[in-house]
Amino acid sequence: MKAERREEGHRLLDIVPETRAETEVRSGEGDGWMTRLRRQWRCVVLAFVALAALPYVLILLYAVEFVRPVSTLMLRDLVLLRGYDRQWVSFDDISPNLVQAVMMSEDGQYCFHAGVDWGQMRAVVNEALAGEQTRGASTIPMQTAKNLFLWNGRSFVRKAMELPLAVAADFVWSKRRLMEIYLNIAEWGPGIYGIEAAARHHFNVPAAKLTRRQAALLAVSLPNPFERNAGKPGRGLQRLARLIERRASRSGEYIKCLYE
């Protein structure tokens, strides 16, 4: 602090030390800024942790049979005011023809893995490292986790989040509950979600009355329901459906976890 005084006509400046109170005020201002910054970062970290933990909390909630989950795509359609058609049906009200066809088309080892088919996953990684075109290795639990909690599109970040979610879902839910959820949130066309809406939209029958051929057509349309129309199949789709129909007719050993 500066203090002014006069001596023999000259103006002199004395340097007066700052008081302890003034020093503490300035120090407090710096500490306050750092405290606010730390608090903001703490809030960001806590928000991120809460967001990451939310799907695991929902997995526990969705284990309750009367809860009817919705997918992120269904939520998107609601936000965009598009609406959607989804009629929930219990596992027992879905034709075994459809269950067998979907398993043989999407995840033949469904009853034998714990959410992730690590053998298939290793093969995909090896193909990618070798620069080869990779095949799909998504299991039904992985697809269910993606549909419920994540987003579409290829991404290593999404896949890294998908794997532990699939393992957790397979651990918490029974195989029947997991299949029930998957078949009630899968997309079978624009705004068509779940097997009941799909069966009525494409074939005008309830999910419980699907024939082997209808079930096979719906199963092979799942990877791309916008280009593959189960109700109006082209030759390629019909050929795939015949293949899946033959596999489904011999799937007895592969579906024991669902019907025993």
GIZI-V277782 format. One record per backbone hydrogen bond with DSSP energy under -1.0 kcal/mol. NH is the residue of the N-H (numbers start at 0). CO is the residue of the C=O. If there is no record, write none. Layout:
BEGIN
{{NH;CO} {NH;CO}}
END
This chain:
BEGIN
{{2;13} {4;11} {6;9} {9;6} {11;4} {13;2} {15;0} {22;18} {23;19} {24;20} {25;21} {26;22} {27;23} {28;24} {29;25} {30;26} {31;27} {32;28} {33;29} {34;30} {35;31} {36;32} {37;33} {38;34} {39;35} {40;36} {41;37} {42;38} {43;39} {44;40} {45;41} {46;42} {47;43} {48;44} {49;45} {50;46} {51;47} {52;48} {53;49} {56;52} {57;53} {58;54} {59;55} {60;56} {61;57} {63;60} {66;63} {71;146} {74;70} {75;71} {76;72} {77;73} {78;74} {79;75} {80;77} {81;76} {82;76} {84;190} {92;89} {93;90} {94;206} {98;94} {99;95} {100;96} {101;97} {102;98} {103;99} {104;100} {105;101} {106;102} {109;106} {111;108} {112;108} {117;115} {120;116} {121;117} {122;118} {123;119} {124;120} {125;121} {126;122} {127;123} {128;124} {129;125} {130;127} {131;126} {142;138} {143;139} {144;140} {145;141} {146;142} {147;143} {148;144} {149;145} {158;154} {159;155} {160;156} {161;157} {162;158} {164;160} {165;161} {166;162} {167;163} {168;164} {169;165} {170;166} {171;167} {172;168} {177;173} {178;174} {179;175} {180;176} {181;177} {182;178} {184;181} {185;181} {187;191} {191;188} {192;84} {193;185} {194;182} {197;193} {198;194} {199;195} {200;196} {201;197} {202;198} {204;198} {208;205} {209;206} {214;210} {215;211} {216;212} {217;213} {218;214} {219;215} {227;223} {237;233} {238;234} {239;235} {240;236} {241;237} {242;238} {243;239} {244;240} {245;241} {246;242} {247;243} {248;244} {249;246} {250;247} {253;250} {257;254} {258;254} {259;255}}
END
